[in-house]
Amino acid sequence: MPSFATLHASIADIPTIIEIQEKTWEPTYRDILSKEQIDFMFEKIYSPESLADQMRSGQQFMVLLSDQIPVGFSSVSEEKPGKFKLHKIYVLPATQGTGAGKYLLQETESFVRSVGGTVLSLNVNRYNKAKSFYEKMGFLVVDEQDIPIGPYWMNDYILEKALN
């Protein structure tokens, strides 16, 4: 069984985040989005400049380590007092099913609680299999949203979880 840990990421961790993202996005979204949309969103959200801007604007990134090797990451920010948004959570495909995602989500929830968060929300594509994972972890669908991103659309469910 792998030994998991998390660390709070900084600008210096951006190359690690990009490396993980490059290995997770295509397998995650290839059956849901066009290659053009994946490439567009990757450049818009995961360029070094964009990630640095996200960190400077208050998103807290966490890197998941498995036996001291980076295998995933998450990011959250406070949307309004007590309510946080999970912007990103990814683990390498090879670690899926090992408890890595569950560990990372629980650590992210613990961080949110530690800074006064009482609700965690997230968006998930309506066709993303991860929706069932979030529901198993206690999230409930509260809405649907179609969000324009450049010439494309993100067709999402919005899920929330009360953090008691």
C-alpha positions as CSV (number, residue, x, y, z in Angstrom):
1,M,0.0,0.0,0.0
2,P,1.5,3.4,-1.0
3,S,2.2,6.0,1.7
4,F,0.5,9.2,0.9
5,A,1.2,12.8,2.0
6,T,0.4,16.3,0.8
7,L,2.3,19.5,0.6
8,H,1.1,23.0,0.0
9,A,2.4,24.1,-3.4
10,S,4.1,27.3,-4.4
11,I,5.2,28.8,-7.7
12,A,8.2,26.5,-7.6
13,D,5.8,23.5,-7.9
14,I,4.2,24.7,-11.2
15,P,6.4,22.4,-13.4
16,T,5.3,19.4,-11.3
17,I,1.6,20.4,-11.6
18,I,2.0,20.8,-15.3
19,E,3.7,17.4,-15.6
20,I,0.9,15.7,-13.7
21,Q,-1.7,17.5,-15.7
22,E,-0.2,16.5,-19.0
23,K,-0.5,12.9,-18.0
24,T,-4.1,13.2,-16.6
25,W,-6.1,15.5,-18.9
26,E,-6.1,13.6,-22.1
27,P,-7.1,10.2,-20.6
28,T,-9.7,12.0,-18.4
29,Y,-11.4,14.0,-21.2
30,R,-10.7,12.3,-24.5
31,D,-14.1,10.6,-24.5
32,I,-15.9,13.8,-23.4
33,L,-14.2,16.8,-25.3
34,S,-12.6,17.3,-28.6
35,K,-8.9,17.4,-28.9
36,E,-9.1,21.1,-29.9
37,Q,-11.1,21.9,-26.7
38,I,-8.7,19.9,-24.5
39,D,-5.7,21.8,-26.0
40,F,-7.5,25.2,-25.7
41,M,-8.4,24.7,-22.1
42,F,-5.0,23.2,-21.2
43,E,-3.3,26.3,-22.6
44,K,-5.8,28.7,-20.9
45,I,-5.7,27.0,-17.5
46,Y,-2.4,25.2,-17.2
47,S,0.2,27.5,-18.8
48,P,2.9,28.5,-16.2
49,E,1.7,32.1,-16.3
50,S,-2.0,31.1,-15.7
51,L,-1.1,28.8,-12.8
52,A,1.1,31.5,-11.3
53,D,-1.8,34.0,-11.6
54,Q,-4.2,31.5,-10.0
55,M,-1.8,31.1,-7.0
56,R,-1.3,34.8,-6.7
57,S,-5.1,35.4,-6.8
58,G,-5.7,33.1,-3.8
59,Q,-6.0,29.5,-5.1
60,Q,-4.3,27.2,-2.7
61,F,-2.7,24.2,-4.5
62,M,-1.8,21.0,-2.8
63,V,0.5,18.3,-4.3
64,L,-0.2,14.7,-3.5
65,L,2.9,12.5,-2.9
66,S,2.9,8.7,-3.0
67,D,6.1,7.3,-1.5
68,Q,7.5,10.9,-1.8
69,I,6.8,11.0,-5.6
70,P,4.3,13.6,-6.9
71,V,1.2,11.8,-8.3
72,G,-1.6,14.4,-8.0
73,F,-2.7,17.8,-7.1
74,S,-5.8,19.9,-6.0
75,S,-6.6,23.5,-5.8
76,V,-9.2,25.4,-3.8
77,S,-10.1,29.0,-3.1
78,E,-12.7,30.8,-0.9
79,E,-15.6,32.0,-3.0
80,K,-17.4,33.8,-0.1
81,P,-17.0,33.5,3.6
82,G,-17.1,29.8,4.6
83,K,-17.7,28.6,1.0
84,F,-14.8,27.2,-0.9
85,K,-14.6,25.9,-4.5
86,L,-12.5,22.9,-5.5
87,H,-11.1,24.1,-8.8
88,K,-9.0,21.1,-9.6
89,I,-8.3,17.6,-8.4
90,Y,-6.3,15.1,-10.5
91,V,-4.3,12.0,-9.8
92,L,-2.1,10.1,-12.3
93,P,-4.1,7.4,-14.1
94,A,-1.7,4.8,-12.7
95,T,-2.7,5.7,-9.1
96,Q,-6.5,5.7,-9.7
97,G,-8.1,3.0,-7.6
98,T,-5.3,3.1,-5.0
99,G,-7.0,5.5,-2.6
100,A,-4.9,8.4,-3.9
101,G,-7.9,10.5,-5.0
102,K,-9.8,9.8,-1.8
103,Y,-6.8,10.8,0.3
104,L,-6.2,14.0,-1.7
105,L,-9.8,15.0,-1.4
106,Q,-9.9,14.3,2.3
107,E,-6.7,16.3,2.8
108,T,-8.1,19.2,0.7
109,E,-11.3,19.1,2.8
110,S,-9.2,19.2,6.0
111,F,-7.3,22.2,4.7
112,V,-10.6,24.0,3.9
113,R,-12.0,23.3,7.4
114,S,-8.7,24.5,8.9
115,V,-9.2,27.9,7.3
116,G,-12.9,28.2,8.3
117,G,-14.6,26.6,5.4
118,T,-18.0,25.0,6.0
119,V,-19.0,24.2,2.4
120,L,-17.0,22.8,-0.5
121,S,-18.4,23.1,-4.1
122,L,-17.1,21.8,-7.4
123,N,-18.0,21.6,-11.0
124,V,-17.8,18.3,-12.9
125,N,-18.5,17.7,-16.6
126,R,-21.9,16.0,-16.9
127,Y,-20.2,13.0,-18.7
128,N,-17.2,12.7,-16.4
129,K,-17.1,9.3,-14.6
130,A,-15.7,11.1,-11.6
131,K,-19.2,12.3,-10.7
132,S,-19.9,9.0,-9.0
133,F,-16.6,9.3,-7.0
134,Y,-17.7,12.7,-5.7
135,E,-21.1,11.4,-4.7
136,K,-19.5,8.5,-2.8
137,M,-17.4,11.1,-1.0
138,G,-20.6,12.9,0.2
139,F,-21.1,15.5,-2.5
140,L,-24.6,16.2,-3.8
141,V,-25.7,17.7,-7.2
142,V,-27.2,21.1,-6.5
143,D,-27.3,22.6,-10.0
144,E,-26.3,22.3,-13.7
145,Q,-24.4,25.0,-15.6
146,D,-23.3,25.6,-19.1
147,I,-20.2,27.8,-19.0
148,P,-18.6,29.4,-22.1
149,I,-14.8,29.0,-22.4
150,G,-13.5,30.6,-25.5
151,P,-15.4,29.1,-28.5
152,Y,-16.3,26.0,-26.4
153,W,-18.8,25.1,-23.6
154,M,-18.3,23.3,-20.3
155,N,-21.5,21.4,-19.5
156,D,-21.2,20.8,-15.8
157,Y,-23.0,19.6,-12.7
158,I,-22.4,21.7,-9.6
159,L,-21.9,19.6,-6.5
160,E,-21.6,20.7,-2.9
161,K,-20.6,19.1,0.4
162,A,-21.2,20.4,3.9
163,L,-17.9,20.1,5.9
164,N,-18.9,19.3,9.5
